Amino acid sequence: MNARNTLLLPLLLLLTQAPLAIGQQSEMFGPFELHYSVVNTTFLEPKVAATYGITRGKKRAILNLAVREHGADGSEARTMQIKGRTWDLIQNQFLEFREIREGPAIYYIAEFKFINEEWRFFEVDFRPEGADQTYTFKFKHQLYIN
């Protein structure tokens, strides 16, 4: 296991386990299941954040998305074309997603800033590999400085 994988493992565990702590967060779009989570960057170890170019800060968070296609043979991770934005009552920000691959896992992260206790709204358009249409996913999430 190289140094990059050693650092990535805690990030993957955090991003995959965080939804379990607050309930599984996913939505179905036809045969595709979109998993999502929002995580404060202060939850990331400084070394892990630095490895992936994530800026840690008390008013910074990341949106993590992954999509799986469900079929007769089980489910399989898919790449996707993705664009999105987030906003609150004061600021609007377009999200810049980065694809991260580790073994069979494929996920996309985007950083954004937030205001303590303010609701953030998200709108994401995504088209999974093999899909014949683009899907739109909207949700809101309240963030707190920790």
trRosetta pair geometry for C-beta under 8 A, 3 or more apart (Angstrom, degrees):
i j d omega theta_ij theta_ji phi_ij phi_ji
1 5 4.8 -119 -167 89 88 128
1 6 5.7 111 135 -61 113 83
2 5 5.2 94 56 13 70 101
2 6 7.1 -126 104 -8 37 92
3 6 5.4 -54 -148 34 34 116
3 7 6.5 28 156 -14 66 105
4 7 6.0 -62 -155 40 30 106
4 8 6.1 29 151 -23 67 111
4 51 6.6 152 -133 -167 70 129
5 8 5.4 -54 -137 37 34 113
5 9 6.5 50 161 -36 65 95
5 102 7.3 133 -125 -141 83 108
6 9 6.3 -40 -155 12 26 115
7 10 7.0 -57 -171 31 39 101
7 11 7.1 30 143 -10 67 111
7 47 5.9 -122 -127 131 116 100
7 48 5.1 173 179 -102 91 67
7 51 4.6 122 127 -31 150 166
8 11 5.4 -64 -156 42 45 113
8 12 5.9 44 151 -21 79 106
8 48 7.4 135 -92 -139 29 96
8 51 7.3 -121 -64 116 70 146
8 52 8.0 103 -102 -58 81 114
8 100 7.8 177 -142 179 119 123
8 102 5.5 177 145 -98 141 139
9 12 5.8 -55 -144 37 30 110
9 13 6.3 29 159 -18 65 107
10 13 5.6 -55 -144 39 32 112
10 14 6.2 34 157 -21 66 106
10 45 6.0 21 112 6 150 127
10 48 5.6 -109 79 -76 112 145
11 14 5.8 -55 -148 36 29 111
11 15 6.2 19 159 -11 65 111
11 44 6.6 24 -107 -131 89 105
11 48 4.8 168 -58 -175 104 130
11 52 6.9 93 -112 -17 167 144
12 15 6.0 -61 -142 43 28 104
12 16 5.9 13 164 -8 66 114
12 102 5.9 -91 -77 61 141 158
12 105 6.6 91 -137 96 125 167
13 16 6.2 -63 -137 45 24 100
13 17 5.6 6 169 -5 65 121
14 17 6.3 -66 -132 46 19 98
14 18 5.9 35 165 -42 61 106
14 39 6.8 93 144 -146 108 158
14 43 6.3 154 -166 135 135 112
14 44 6.8 173 85 -96 168 68
15 18 6.1 -33 -134 12 24 117
15 37 6.2 166 -162 63 68 137
15 39 6.6 -101 -103 -17 70 151
15 64 4.8 -162 -153 -153 118 170
15 107 6.9 144 135 124 147 167
15 109 7.9 -85 -114 -85 147 117
16 19 7.4 -57 -175 26 32 100
16 20 7.9 27 139 -14 59 110
17 20 5.3 -54 -162 31 54 118
17 21 6.8 57 147 -27 77 97
18 21 5.9 -53 -159 25 37 112
18 22 7.3 -5 159 14 66 104
18 37 5.0 110 90 -174 119 149
18 39 5.5 -74 -123 -87 171 114
18 43 7.7 80 -97 136 127 160
19 22 6.4 -81 -153 56 37 85
19 23 7.0 -65 173 91 72 38
19 24 5.6 56 144 -129 115 39
19 25 4.6 -123 -136 18 117 93
19 26 7.8 61 -177 -36 156 83
19 35 7.0 -100 -28 -172 167 100
19 36 7.8 118 -89 85 130 39
19 37 4.8 -114 -59 -82 94 118
20 23 7.7 59 -150 -70 23 5
20 24 6.8 16 -94 -74 55 67
22 25 7.4 13 91 -40 100 111
24 35 7.9 -68 -173 -129 85 96
25 35 6.7 98 89 -162 72 62
25 36 5.3 -84 125 70 115 72
25 37 5.8 136 54 -80 135 68
26 33 5.3 18 174 177 128 99
26 34 6.2 163 -155 83 72 47
26 35 4.6 -31 -95 -97 102 62
26 36 7.0 147 -96 14 47 71
27 33 7.3 166 81 -153 33 59
27 34 5.2 -12 58 57 84 100
27 36 7.7 3 6 6 96 115
27 137 6.1 155 60 -129 146 117
28 32 7.2 141 -159 82 55 47
28 33 5.5 -30 -99 -99 67 73
28 34 7.9 180 -89 17 17 75
29 32 4.8 -24 69 71 90 101
29 33 7.7 168 23 -88 71 24
29 34 6.2 38 0 -15 115 110
29 135 4.3 13 -162 -123 153 161
29 137 7.4 -88 -58 -70 133 103
30 131 7.5 134 61 -129 142 103
30 135 7.9 -139 9 -76 101 131
31 69 5.4 35 125 -160 104 80
31 70 5.2 -143 -172 57 77 74
31 71 6.4 40 -172 -71 135 72
32 67 5.4 -2 -173 -173 110 111
32 68 7.1 154 -153 78 60 38
32 69 5.5 -34 -96 -98 71 66
32 70 7.5 -174 -87 10 20 79
32 78 7.0 -64 -125 33 109 146
32 128 5.0 -180 -116 -1 146 154
32 131 6.5 -21 -38 -82 143 124
32 135 7.3 -154 73 -8 135 153
33 67 6.9 158 79 -154 45 59
33 68 5.0 -14 57 60 97 91
33 69 7.9 175 16 -90 74 19
33 70 6.2 61 -16 -29 110 110
33 75 7.0 -26 28 -140 124 140
34 65 6.5 -21 -169 -160 96 99
34 66 7.6 154 -156 80 51 40
34 67 5.1 -22 -100 -99 66 86
34 126 7.0 125 -107 61 132 148
34 135 7.6 -151 -40 98 138 141
34 137 5.9 -104 93 -77 163 157
35 65 7.0 147 81 -156 58 46
35 66 4.7 -10 57 61 107 90
35 67 7.4 -171 18 -82 73 34
35 68 7.2 39 -14 -2 108 102
36 63 6.9 -17 -162 -172 100 89
36 64 6.8 152 -154 83 49 60
36 65 5.2 -7 -101 -102 83 73
36 66 8.0 -175 -72 25 45 62
36 137 7.6 172 -42 142 148 147
36 139 7.2 153 93 33 153 151
37 63 7.7 163 85 -155 43 47
37 64 4.8 -8 59 56 88 108
38 61 5.7 27 179 159 90 134
38 62 7.3 176 -150 86 52 42
38 63 5.6 -21 -100 -101 78 66
38 64 7.6 -173 -80 18 29 78
38 120 7.5 157 -141 68 158 136
38 141 4.8 122 19 134 156 166
38 143 6.9 -101 139 -81 130 107
39 43 5.5 -94 177 51 103 137
39 44 7.5 94 131 -44 123 93
39 61 6.2 164 84 -161 36 87
39 62 5.5 -14 61 57 88 88
39 64 6.6 22 5 -9 112 119
40 43 5.2 105 73 -12 82 99
40 58 7.8 0 -170 -150 121 40
40 60 7.4 100 -161 84 64 53
40 61 5.1 -55 -102 -101 42 88
40 143 6.8 137 -77 -158 93 109
40 144 7.9 -61 -65 72 136 57
40 145 7.9 129 -130 -128 140 35
40 146 5.8 146 75 15 171 118
41 44 5.5 -42 -167 21 57 115
41 49 6.3 80 -174 -116 100 133
41 54 5.9 -167 -136 154 117 112
41 55 6.8 11 176 96 167 49
41 56 4.5 -166 136 -123 110 55
41 57 6.0 33 68 33 129 56
41 60 4.5 -15 15 101 133 101
41 61 6.1 -149 -23 -102 79 28
41 62 6.1 94 -77 -20 85 95
41 111 7.2 27 -70 -130 131 104
42 56 5.9 103 -88 -170 50 100
42 57 7.2 -85 -59 89 89 14
42 58 6.0 31 -52 -97 136 54
42 60 7.9 122 -32 61 77 84
42 146 5.9 -164 76 66 138 102
43 146 7.8 45 -58 58 85 148
44 48 5.2 -126 -178 84 97 114
44 49 4.4 112 116 -60 130 99
44 54 6.3 14 81 95 168 142
44 56 6.2 -139 66 -94 104 108
45 48 4.4 84 61 7 91 107
45 49 6.9 -165 85 -7 44 86
46 49 5.7 -57 -145 39 31 111
46 50 6.2 31 158 -20 66 108
46 56 6.4 -76 -107 -4 69 155
47 50 5.8 -55 -146 36 28 111
47 51 6.5 34 153 -26 62 104
48 51 5.7 -51 -152 28 31 115
48 52 6.8 1 160 6 63 107
48 54 7.8 -9 119 41 73 126
49 52 6.6 -78 -154 51 28 91
49 54 4.1 -99 -153 75 78 100
49 55 7.3 122 171 -87 119 4
49 56 4.8 23 174 -48 173 103
50 53 7.5 33 -169 -74 31 30
50 54 7.8 -81 -46 48 21 70
52 98 7.7 154 -179 99 101 149
52 100 7.2 -12 -130 -97 127 133
52 109 7.6 32 158 62 140 148
54 62 6.5 -37 -139 -65 128 135
54 109 7.6 -40 -90 132 120 142
54 111 6.2 164 -140 -77 79 126
55 60 5.9 -98 100 -167 89 169
55 111 6.5 83 39 -164 89 159
56 60 6.7 171 -169 68 23 130
57 60 3.9 75 58 3 97 118
57 113 7.9 -21 86 -115 132 86
58 145 4.8 40 166 -149 103 103
58 146 7.3 -155 -143 49 85 53
59 113 5.6 28 131 -161 96 85
59 114 5.8 -152 -173 63 73 60
59 115 7.1 15 -149 -93 116 32
59 116 7.1 -78 -106 -46 94 78
59 145 6.4 -26 -77 -94 68 105
60 111 6.3 -4 -174 -169 105 104
60 112 7.3 165 -151 87 64 33
60 113 5.7 -40 -98 -103 67 61
60 114 7.4 154 -100 16 18 81
61 111 7.4 158 87 -150 36 59
61 112 6.1 -22 65 65 81 79
61 113 8.0 129 20 -120 74 16
61 114 5.7 15 6 -5 117 127
61 143 5.8 -109 -41 -124 151 149
62 109 5.0 -2 -179 -168 124 107
62 110 6.6 151 -156 74 72 36
62 111 5.3 -39 -96 -94 79 60
62 112 7.6 137 -104 18 32 72
63 84 7.7 -91 93 93 157 147
63 86 7.2 180 -38 -59 140 137
63 95 6.5 -35 42 -136 134 146
63 109 6.9 156 78 -152 50 53
63 110 5.0 -9 52 57 100 91
63 112 6.8 30 -14 5 102 117
63 122 6.6 137 -113 -122 148 145
64 107 5.9 9 -173 167 91 129
64 108 7.4 151 -155 79 46 48
64 109 5.2 -14 -100 -99 70 84
65 82 6.9 159 83 -139 147 158
65 97 7.4 -41 39 -129 119 131
65 107 6.5 162 82 -163 41 79
65 108 4.8 -19 63 61 94 99
65 109 7.8 175 21 -79 69 37
65 124 6.9 170 -85 -171 157 166
65 126 7.3 -151 155 -78 148 154
66 77 6.7 -48 -177 -133 106 101
66 105 7.2 -42 -131 -167 143 83
66 106 6.5 139 -138 89 94 59
66 107 4.0 -48 -76 -103 102 89
66 108 7.2 164 -76 15 52 72
67 77 7.4 108 82 -156 52 58
67 78 5.1 -50 98 60 100 101
67 80 5.3 66 25 -39 140 138
67 126 6.8 176 -51 142 144 142
67 128 4.9 -130 124 -95 148 118
68 75 4.3 40 159 169 123 117
68 76 6.3 155 -157 72 80 26
68 77 5.6 -46 -100 -91 78 44
68 78 6.6 151 -117 3 24 89
69 75 6.5 169 81 -152 39 69
69 76 5.5 -18 55 58 90 83
69 78 5.2 73 -22 -41 102 128
69 128 6.5 154 -65 147 102 149
69 130 6.5 -8 -78 73 158 139
70 74 7.6 -87 -141 155 62 31
70 75 4.7 -30 -96 -94 65 95
71 74 7.1 3 63 58 71 32
71 75 7.3 138 19 -97 66 43
71 76 7.3 -14 20 8 111 104
73 76 7.7 20 92 -36 104 114
76 104 8.0 -94 -152 -177 71 116
77 104 5.7 146 18 156 128 80
77 105 6.1 167 -81 -131 163 31
77 106 4.6 142 157 25 126 97
78 106 7.0 -121 82 68 20 138
78 128 4.3 46 116 -167 144 107
78 129 4.7 -158 -170 41 98 94
78 130 6.6 -100 -133 26 133 110
79 99 7.0 13 -138 -135 96 140
79 106 5.7 -88 -82 170 63 156
79 128 7.5 134 84 -156 39 60
79 129 4.7 59 58 -33 80 125
80 108 7.2 -84 60 -26 102 140
80 126 4.8 21 159 -174 137 104
80 127 6.0 159 -162 76 85 42
80 128 4.6 -45 -96 -99 103 49
80 129 6.4 -113 -78 -19 50 70
81 126 6.8 161 82 -153 53 54
81 127 4.6 -1 51 53 101 100
81 134 7.7 -61 80 -110 109 105
82 97 5.1 -1 94 31 120 164
82 108 5.7 82 48 154 159 174
82 124 6.5 -10 -163 -173 98 104
82 125 7.2 161 -149 87 48 55
82 126 4.5 0 -104 -107 85 90
82 127 7.7 -158 -67 26 53 61
83 94 7.7 -23 -175 -167 92 101
83 95 7.4 151 -172 67 47 88
83 97 7.6 -132 -98 5 36 118
83 124 7.4 167 89 -152 36 61
83 125 5.4 -5 61 57 84 98
83 126 8.0 177 25 -76 49 57
84 94 7.5 146 95 -161 42 60
84 95 4.4 -6 80 40 90 128
84 97 7.3 72 25 -43 103 115
84 110 7.0 -169 64 22 114 167
84 122 6.5 12 174 -173 127 87
84 123 6.0 178 -152 93 83 51
84 124 3.6 -23 -94 -104 130 70
84 125 6.6 177 -78 19 69 61
84 126 8.0 -10 -53 -51 108 89
85 92 6.6 5 176 -177 121 86
85 93 6.5 166 -159 89 75 44
85 94 5.0 -45 -100 -107 90 52
85 95 6.0 -161 -93 -5 28 86
85 122 7.6 173 90 -147 44 50
85 123 5.7 -1 55 56 83 93
86 92 7.8 171 92 -153 43 47
86 93 5.4 -13 63 63 84 94
86 95 6.1 74 -9 -56 97 108
86 112 5.1 10 56 -138 144 168
86 120 5.4 3 -176 180 113 108
86 121 6.6 160 -155 80 60 49
86 122 5.0 -17 -101 -97 87 72
86 123 7.9 176 -81 21 43 64
87 91 6.6 -156 -141 102 65 50
87 92 4.2 -6 -105 -108 112 70
87 93 6.9 167 -80 19 60 64
87 120 7.3 148 73 -156 25 65
87 121 5.4 -22 63 58 77 100
88 91 6.0 27 43 47 90 74
88 114 7.1 105 -35 -142 140 74
88 115 6.0 -145 88 27 165 111
88 118 4.6 43 -157 147 146 128
88 119 6.4 150 -128 80 92 54
88 120 5.5 -55 -69 -100 97 57
88 121 7.0 153 -86 9 45 82
89 118 6.7 -120 17 -154 97 121
90 115 6.6 68 34 -28 130 147
90 118 7.8 -54 15 -146 104 161
91 113 7.1 -17 101 82 161 105
91 115 7.7 141 16 -26 114 110
93 112 5.3 148 90 -136 147 106
93 113 7.1 133 -49 36 159 82
95 110 3.8 45 -175 165 106 157
95 112 6.5 -52 -102 -61 89 116
95 124 7.6 -31 48 -99 145 92
96 110 5.8 149 65 -134 41 98
96 111 7.7 -17 58 40 89 77
97 108 4.3 9 -174 177 121 115
97 109 6.8 143 -148 70 68 26
97 110 4.7 -55 -86 -62 61 105
98 108 6.7 158 72 -153 36 64
98 109 5.6 -23 55 61 90 80
98 110 7.3 150 7 -80 71 55
99 106 6.8 -16 -165 -167 99 90
99 107 7.7 155 -151 87 54 31
99 108 5.6 -31 -95 -97 57 81
100 106 7.5 159 82 -153 50 44
100 107 5.5 -19 61 67 96 78
100 108 7.3 167 16 -92 78 29
100 109 6.4 20 -6 2 123 106
101 105 6.9 157 -154 89 48 62
101 106 5.3 -9 -103 -103 81 74
102 105 4.9 -7 64 61 83 110
112 120 7.5 122 109 -151 139 145
114 118 6.4 -168 -180 62 88 105
114 120 5.7 -64 -116 -63 116 128
114 143 4.5 30 132 68 161 145
115 118 4.0 43 77 3 99 138
116 143 7.4 -102 -123 107 36 80
116 144 6.0 47 -153 -144 78 49
116 145 4.4 -42 -99 -10 113 104
117 142 6.7 1 -158 -175 41 107
117 143 7.7 -104 -55 82 16 50
117 144 6.0 42 -70 -102 62 77
118 142 7.3 -173 96 -139 25 74
118 143 7.2 -13 61 50 67 85
119 140 5.2 9 180 178 110 119
119 141 7.3 146 -156 74 66 27
119 142 5.1 -45 -97 -87 64 80
120 140 6.6 163 83 -156 46 66
120 141 5.4 -21 61 64 97 80
120 142 7.4 159 13 -97 74 28
120 143 6.1 27 -9 -5 120 112
121 138 7.3 -4 -177 -168 91 93
121 139 7.8 -180 -152 97 54 34
121 140 4.9 -28 -100 -100 65 90
122 137 7.8 -11 117 112 101 86
122 138 6.6 168 90 -149 62 48
122 139 5.4 -6 57 60 106 73
122 140 7.1 174 14 -90 77 36
122 141 7.0 19 -9 7 118 104
123 136 6.8 -10 -170 -170 88 99
123 137 7.5 162 -153 84 42 49
123 138 5.0 -5 -103 -101 74 88
124 136 7.2 157 82 -154 46 51
124 137 4.8 -14 62 60 97 96
124 138 7.7 179 22 -76 66 43
125 134 5.5 21 180 166 99 119
125 135 7.2 167 -152 84 53 41
125 136 5.3 -23 -98 -98 73 74
125 137 8.0 176 -81 20 27 70
126 134 6.9 165 83 -158 23 77
126 135 5.8 -23 65 61 76 89
126 137 6.9 -4 15 5 110 113
127 131 5.4 -150 -169 72 69 124
127 133 7.1 -142 -121 117 95 30
127 134 4.3 -53 -70 -100 102 75
127 135 7.2 150 -86 13 50 71
128 131 4.4 93 60 -22 80 122
128 135 8.0 12 -7 12 91 118
131 134 7.6 117 113 -79 129 35
131 135 7.5 -75 -180 -18 158 101
